[in-house]
Amino acid sequence: MPDLFPAFSMPSLVENESSNDVQYPESPLFDFATGDFVIDGAGRFVMADGHTAWAQWCQKAVLTERFACLAYSSDYGSEIQTAIRQPTRAAARSELERTITETLLADPRTQMVTDFEYEFEGDSVTVSFTAVPVIGQEQRMEVSV
């Protein structure tokens, strides 16, 4: 008589071999006011520590229009210009929050983005938000578009 409850062996589980160790490498310091890298008196780049480099990356990623620069992958940049062209301020706020959050969460060093504040002034807007890294202190950031 056939078995009503067939027996089978459990497959072996593959252990997760990938490492979730997020690294914050140092990077050349960028001055957003001048739009150029900071250079010391000897003509060498000034290096930023890992956390400052991550904060710079966040600001640069939000200010860079997605798909505008062929040097960057399609994951880099934001659609912030499209967001501020929404018909109402409520729609613009929603779209700005979505695109900034999506932009920053593309980096595994970012855990979450919270506390959005908006200041509209004519055709421009200043957005303040808090970016929380996986490791380290949260960073309050502000971008003007």
C-alpha positions as CSV (number, residue, x, y, z in Angstrom):
1,M,0.0,0.0,0.0
2,P,1.4,3.4,-0.9
3,D,2.5,5.9,1.8
4,L,-0.1,8.6,2.4
5,F,2.6,10.8,3.9
6,P,5.7,10.7,1.7
7,A,9.0,11.1,3.4
8,F,11.7,13.4,2.1
9,S,15.0,14.7,3.4
10,M,15.4,18.4,4.2
11,P,17.8,20.3,2.0
12,S,20.9,21.7,3.6
13,L,20.7,25.4,4.3
14,V,23.3,27.6,2.8
15,E,24.9,29.9,5.3
16,N,25.0,33.5,4.5
17,E,28.5,34.1,3.4
18,S,28.1,37.7,2.5
19,S,29.3,40.2,5.0
20,N,27.0,43.0,6.2
21,D,30.0,45.0,7.4
22,V,29.4,48.6,6.2
23,Q,32.5,50.5,5.7
24,Y,33.0,54.3,5.7
25,P,36.2,54.9,3.7
26,E,37.8,58.3,3.8
27,S,37.4,60.5,0.7
28,P,38.6,63.9,-0.5
29,L,36.9,66.8,1.2
30,F,34.5,68.7,-1.0
31,D,33.6,72.4,-0.4
32,F,30.0,72.9,-1.7
33,A,30.4,76.7,-1.4
34,T,33.2,76.8,-4.0
35,G,32.1,73.7,-5.9
36,D,35.6,72.2,-5.7
37,F,37.7,69.9,-3.6
38,V,39.6,71.3,-0.6
39,I,43.4,71.5,-1.3
40,D,46.0,72.2,1.4
41,G,49.0,74.5,1.1
42,A,51.1,71.8,-0.5
43,G,48.6,71.2,-3.3
44,R,47.3,67.9,-1.9
45,F,43.7,67.0,-1.3
46,V,42.5,67.3,2.2
47,M,40.9,64.0,3.2
48,A,37.6,63.7,5.1
49,D,37.0,61.0,7.6
50,G,34.5,58.2,6.7
51,H,31.4,59.8,8.4
52,T,32.1,63.2,6.8
53,A,32.6,61.5,3.4
54,W,29.2,59.8,3.8
55,A,27.5,63.1,4.7
56,Q,29.1,64.7,1.6
57,W,27.9,61.8,-0.5
58,C,24.4,62.3,0.8
59,Q,24.4,66.0,-0.1
60,K,26.0,65.4,-3.5
61,A,23.6,62.6,-4.4
62,V,20.6,64.7,-3.6
63,L,21.9,67.7,-5.6
64,T,22.8,65.6,-8.6
65,E,20.0,65.1,-11.1
66,R,19.4,61.5,-11.8
67,F,20.2,60.3,-15.4
68,A,21.8,63.7,-16.2
69,C,25.4,62.6,-16.0
70,L,26.4,59.5,-18.0
71,A,29.4,58.9,-15.6
72,Y,27.0,57.9,-12.8
73,S,24.9,54.7,-12.6
74,S,21.1,55.0,-12.8
75,D,21.0,54.5,-9.0
76,Y,22.8,57.8,-8.3
77,G,21.1,61.1,-8.1
78,S,17.6,62.4,-7.4
79,E,14.6,63.6,-9.3
80,I,14.4,66.8,-7.3
81,Q,13.8,69.1,-10.2
82,T,10.7,67.1,-11.2
83,A,9.6,67.1,-7.6
84,I,9.6,70.9,-7.2
85,R,7.5,71.3,-10.4
86,Q,4.5,69.6,-8.8
87,P,1.2,71.6,-9.1
88,T,0.7,72.1,-5.3
89,R,3.1,72.5,-2.4
90,A,1.6,69.4,-0.7
91,A,2.4,67.4,-3.8
92,A,5.9,68.9,-4.0
93,R,6.6,68.1,-0.3
94,S,5.5,64.5,-0.8
95,E,7.6,64.1,-4.0
96,L,10.6,65.7,-2.4
97,E,10.5,63.4,0.6
98,R,10.1,60.4,-1.6
99,T,12.9,61.2,-4.0
100,I,15.4,62.3,-1.2
101,T,14.6,59.2,0.8
102,E,14.9,56.9,-2.2
103,T,18.2,58.6,-3.2
104,L,19.9,58.2,0.2
105,L,18.6,54.6,0.9
106,A,20.4,53.5,-2.3
107,D,23.6,53.6,-0.3
108,P,23.9,50.7,2.3
109,R,25.5,53.1,4.7
110,T,22.2,54.9,5.2
111,Q,19.6,53.4,7.6
112,M,16.8,56.0,7.3
113,V,15.9,59.5,6.4
114,T,13.5,61.5,8.7
115,D,12.3,64.9,10.0
116,F,11.7,66.7,6.7
117,E,11.2,70.5,6.9
118,Y,10.5,72.7,3.9
119,E,10.9,76.4,3.2
120,F,9.4,77.6,0.0
121,E,10.5,80.9,-1.4
122,G,9.3,81.8,-4.9
123,D,10.5,79.1,-7.3
124,S,13.0,77.6,-4.9
125,V,12.8,75.4,-1.9
126,T,15.1,74.6,1.0
127,V,14.7,71.1,2.4
128,S,16.1,70.1,5.8
129,F,16.2,66.5,6.8
130,T,18.0,64.1,9.1
131,A,19.9,61.2,7.6
132,V,20.7,58.3,10.0
133,P,23.7,56.2,9.1
134,V,24.0,52.5,10.0
135,I,27.0,53.3,12.1
136,G,27.6,56.7,13.7
137,Q,25.8,59.9,14.6
138,E,22.8,61.1,12.7
139,Q,23.4,64.1,10.5
140,R,21.1,67.1,9.9
141,M,21.3,68.2,6.3
142,E,20.0,71.0,4.2
143,V,19.8,71.4,0.4
144,S,18.5,74.3,-1.6
145,V,17.0,73.9,-5.0
